[in-house]
């Protein structure tokens, strides 16, 4: 199910509801969010390099951005959001060395190393990425910025930096001279003087400083420029696309914590050197997902994709719920056991909504809803919000309609599958109408009902097991047998 950006505003955006607090990586402080312009929050998220299927660790960054966007809108801040798609020019190292990831993928596919081949390959993986975020119910951004569509903008930005004296040319490209930008490294409070040659990237004797980064890489493949044929540097892509789609100054920039020290410091330097203005007001970074307490990485060969989860019987809702049970700035260790527990918890929530409450709602409980929204407004505390949700369900003073209405309101932000139409919701639980079963299964169920009514429990149990061997679970209820598909 694709959720488009405009759907976030299907209801009139409310007036400013409450203060939202964010943890700013740059200041290393929790701050009250104050947008540059109350009419529109500008938000940019670093997207994937689309040379293969992304793994579940990558997906956390986009879910984090999704929650940030939903919470801001819920509290009266309309958001314009851009996500970039890097479809060329990202080296295997996040510095300036190694083989280009797209070219490496083309060689693996056994196709010609051309810009057309690169476009076709990346288009395939962009579609796969979109399928993944749709499975996770992540709302699409207002703008998908594909790097190869913005090459002219990137070249213009590079020219501006050159004219301002921030660059120098070498045999392999054009580099940004960080000595000309004294504030370089302020994300993470990096001490530039202590950086040793070769400590962060491979040695390049032509670079004035090891932290200088390429904004144009020369090569046999690419686009023509005054510096020769080649590609814009990986870092310059995001600056050009962010400024072209959102303006010279933006409110929020998101991404994984691994991007802060190199990629995002480079973005700050080249953007602010070009414009003379503060590029980003709030930097928000999510922590890693680990597997067996090891970072998920394609280079380590320990990646799991969304398709892998689905093949094991898990849904995007299951993984979304599991991610939301950990704070976005806290490292979360993935295991199949943890995901199974999340699936079971979410199944219970869906049974409340679709079976017990049958989606019949009344006005949400204001007290619980305020606690829920207060958690989310405190640096997007989804674990706290989920705890409030479970507390509400346990409250015997609330009737079922109030509980259901409160859950539905909470699901506007969490979006964990509690707001589907009733028929689809029941179907997601695996419950099957008797009329949809084969005659053989219906006959076994009828035979068991006769045995159960006659209190012939041994026969009833044997028939239950026969039904289970056919792939169905039977549960006795006040309204008759309920059949659920299993396995």
C-alpha positions, 0 to 999 in steps of 0.5 A: 500500500503506497502512502503518498505525502499528500495523504498526510494532509488529508485532514486540515493541519491543526494549529500549533498543539504543543512544543516538540523537543528534538536532540540536535546532533550538532549542539548535542542538546535537547532543544525546542523545535522552532522552524525557520518558517511556521508555514512549512518545515523543510526536511531532507533525508539521505536516501540509499545508494541504489545498486542493490536491495537495501537491508533492514538496518538501512530501513530504520533511517526512513522509518525514523524520518517517517515518525518525525514527519508525522509527529510534526504534522500532528502538532501543527507543523506542515512538512515538505520532505525530500529524500535523495536516491544516489544512482551514481558516484558513491565509492565503496569507501565513504571517503574518496577511494575505492571502486564506484558501487554502481560500477561494481554492481554493473560488473557483477550483473555482467552488463556494459559499464555505461550511464544507460546501464547505470540508469536501468540498474538503479531504476530496478533497485529504486522500485525495490526500495519503494516496495520496501517502504510501502511494506513499512507504511512509510509515507513517500516524500514530497520530492524523490531527488534522483542524483543523476537528474541533478548533475547540472545543479551539482556542477553549478554548485561546484563552480560556485565553490571554485569561484569562491576559492574553496577548491583545488584540482589534482590529477584525479579530481577537484577537492574541497579545501577544508582549511578554507572553512574553519568550522569544518567538523562541527558535527561530532566535534572533530579535531581536524588537527589530530586527523592523521594522513591515512587514518580516515581514508586511504593516502592521497599524496595530492591532497593538502589535508587527509580530510579534504574531500572530492567534489568532482572525480575524473574518469572515463565514464560520466559527464563533461565538465571544465575539470574533465569527464567524470562524476560529481562527488558523493557529498556534493549531491545532497547539498545540491539536491537539498538546496534545489528542492528545499532552499538554501536553509532547511530545518531538519536533516536526517540520516544514520549516525554513520553519516554524521562525521564525514558525509554530513560535515562535508555537506555543511562545509560545501553548502555554507561555503557556497551560500554564507548561510547556516545550512541546517538548523537541526541534525537528527541521526538514528542509531544502528541496527545490529545483528548478534551485536554486530553492525549490519553491513553488506561488506560483512555479509550479515544483511537481512532484507525486507524480502527475507523477513516476509519469506519467514512469515513476518510483515512490514507491520511486524518489523515497524512495530519492533523498530518502534519499541526502541528509541531511534537514537538507541542501538537495537539488536535484531534477532528472530526471537525479538521479531517474533515477540513483536509480531505476537504483541502486534497480533494481540493489538490487532485482535483487540481492534478487529475482533474484540472492538470490531472497530467500533469507536467513540471519542478518544480518551483525552488523558491517555492521548495527551500522555501518548502525544507528550511522549512523541513530542519528547524527541519522538519517544515511540517506546514511551508512546507504545507503553502508554497505549498498552496502559490504556488497553488495561484500564478497566474504567474505559469502555471498548469504544473509547479504547478503540477510538484512542487506539485509532488516533494513536495509529495515525502516528504509529501506523502499525496496521490498526486502521485498515478496513475491518474486512482487511484487518480481520483477514490480516489475522488469518481468520477465514470465513467458513464459506471460504473453506473447502468442503472437506474442512467444512465437513470436519468442522461440522463433525467436530461441532456435533461431537463438542455439543454432545460433550464427546471431548475425545472425538472433538480433540481428534477432529481438531488435530485433523483440522490442524494437520490440514493447515487450520487452527480452530478456536471455540467462541461464543459465536461458534468456531473461529478458523485461522490459517496457520503455517 
